[in-house]
């Protein structure tokens, strides 16, 4: 998935996704929950706390 598609699905700007990828910013809690739904994974997985999706 490219940045533009993820940004549209997560209701954020493409620049915001770029900042996440570069480690300059982190998504807020509501956005984190949305990303979990988009990727069908747990928050622990997205946060690197678990290897289980």
ZIBELNOR-V759706 format. One record per residue. N is the residue number from 1. RES is the residue in one letter. SS is DSSP state (helix for helix, strand for strand, loop for the rest). PHI is phi in degrees with one decimal (999 if undefined). PSI is psi in radians with two decimals (999 if undefined). Layout:
N & RES & SS & PHI & PSI
N & RES & SS & PHI & PSI
This chain:
1 & X & loop & 999 & 2.35
2 & X & loop & -87.8 & 2.98
3 & X & helix & -60.4 & -0.72
4 & X & helix & -62.6 & -0.76
5 & X & helix & -66.0 & -0.80
6 & X & helix & -62.1 & -0.75
7 & X & helix & -58.4 & -0.77
8 & X & helix & -64.3 & -0.76
9 & X & helix & -67.8 & -0.60
10 & X & helix & -91.3 & -0.04
11 & X & loop & 61.5 & 0.76
12 & X & loop & -132.6 & 3.05
13 & X & loop & -82.6 & 2.80
14 & X & helix & -63.0 & -0.61
15 & X & helix & -61.3 & -0.65
16 & X & helix & -63.4 & -0.77
17 & X & helix & -61.6 & -0.72
18 & X & helix & -59.8 & -0.75
19 & X & helix & -62.9 & -0.69
20 & X & helix & -61.1 & -0.82
21 & X & helix & -63.5 & -0.61
22 & X & helix & -84.5 & -0.10
23 & X & loop & 79.2 & 0.25
24 & X & loop & -82.6 & -0.41
25 & X & loop & -144.4 & 2.84
26 & X & loop & -126.4 & 2.58
27 & X & loop & -67.3 & 2.60
28 & X & loop & -74.1 & 3.04
29 & X & helix & -59.8 & -0.79
30 & X & helix & -62.4 & -0.70
31 & X & helix & -70.0 & -0.67
32 & X & helix & -58.3 & -0.77
33 & X & helix & -62.5 & -0.69
34 & X & helix & -64.9 & -0.72
35 & X & helix & -63.6 & -0.65
36 & X & helix & -59.4 & -0.74
37 & X & helix & -67.0 & -0.75
38 & X & helix & -60.1 & -0.80
39 & X & helix & -93.9 & -0.06
40 & X & loop & 55.1 & 0.88
41 & X & loop & -135.7 & 2.95
42 & X & loop & -83.8 & 2.81
43 & X & helix & -64.0 & -0.66
44 & X & helix & -57.5 & -0.70
45 & X & helix & -65.8 & -0.82
46 & X & helix & -63.6 & -0.56
47 & X & loop & -85.7 & -0.03
48 & X & loop & 78.3 & 0.32
49 & X & loop & -91.1 & -0.19
50 & X & loop & -150.6 & 2.64
51 & X & loop & -93.4 & -0.12
52 & X & loop & -87.1 & 2.18
53 & X & loop & -76.8 & 999
